[in-house]
Amino acid sequence: MNAPKQRGAEREERRSVFDTVFLREPSSWREITIDEFFELPLSERVRHVLERNVAFWRDGVEIDKKEALAVLRKLRAERNER
């Protein structure tokens, strides 16, 4: 069974895109890990993106949201092809 290996590989692929996520709260920003971000319900993740209340960072540098989301869509498509 390869499921745990596949999940680990997928997690590493996501980390190559970004390693930290900041979510805008009413009065501040909350820092969460990439794993915590993906543990959020899909509807909550989509809401944060659509409301522009999310920032993606890699190695201490903010990365473009479009870039992060495009790579995530690509990874998702590749995963669906397997």
LINQUI-V753596 format. One record per residue. N is the residue number from 0. RES is the residue in one small letter. PSI is psi in whole degrees, 0 to 359 (NA if undefined). Layout:
n->N res->RES psi->PSI
n->N res->RES psi->PSI
This chain:
n->0 res->m psi->126
n->1 res->n psi->2
n->2 res->a psi->311
n->3 res->p psi->321
n->4 res->k psi->319
n->5 res->q psi->317
n->6 res->r psi->320
n->7 res->g psi->318
n->8 res->a psi->318
n->9 res->e psi->319
n->10 res->r psi->318
n->11 res->e psi->322
n->12 res->e psi->318
n->13 res->r psi->320
n->14 res->r psi->333
n->15 res->s psi->338
n->16 res->v psi->308
n->17 res->f psi->155
n->18 res->d psi->349
n->19 res->t psi->145
n->20 res->v psi->137
n->21 res->f psi->129
n->22 res->l psi->132
n->23 res->r psi->124
n->24 res->e psi->174
n->25 res->p psi->323
n->26 res->s psi->3
n->27 res->s psi->184
n->28 res->w psi->141
n->29 res->r psi->127
n->30 res->e psi->131
n->31 res->i psi->162
n->32 res->t psi->167
n->33 res->i psi->322
n->34 res->d psi->319
n->35 res->e psi->322
n->36 res->f psi->315
n->37 res->f psi->348
n->38 res->e psi->343
n->39 res->l psi->148
n->40 res->p psi->145
n->41 res->l psi->318
n->42 res->s psi->324
n->43 res->e psi->319
n->44 res->r psi->315
n->45 res->v psi->318
n->46 res->r psi->315
n->47 res->h psi->319
n->48 res->v psi->311
n->49 res->l psi->325
n->50 res->e psi->1
n->51 res->r psi->40
n->52 res->n psi->31
n->53 res->v psi->144
n->54 res->a psi->135
n->55 res->f psi->134
n->56 res->w psi->147
n->57 res->r psi->125
n->58 res->d psi->42
n->59 res->g psi->10
n->60 res->v psi->131
n->61 res->e psi->136
n->62 res->i psi->157
n->63 res->d psi->131
n->64 res->k psi->319
n->65 res->k psi->319
n->66 res->e psi->312
n->67 res->a psi->313
n->68 res->l psi->324
n->69 res->a psi->317
n->70 res->v psi->320
n->71 res->l psi->320
n->72 res->r psi->319
n->73 res->k psi->315
n->74 res->l psi->319
n->75 res->r psi->316
n->76 res->a psi->317
n->77 res->e psi->320
n->78 res->r psi->321
n->79 res->n psi->335
n->80 res->e psi->338
n->81 res->r psi->NA
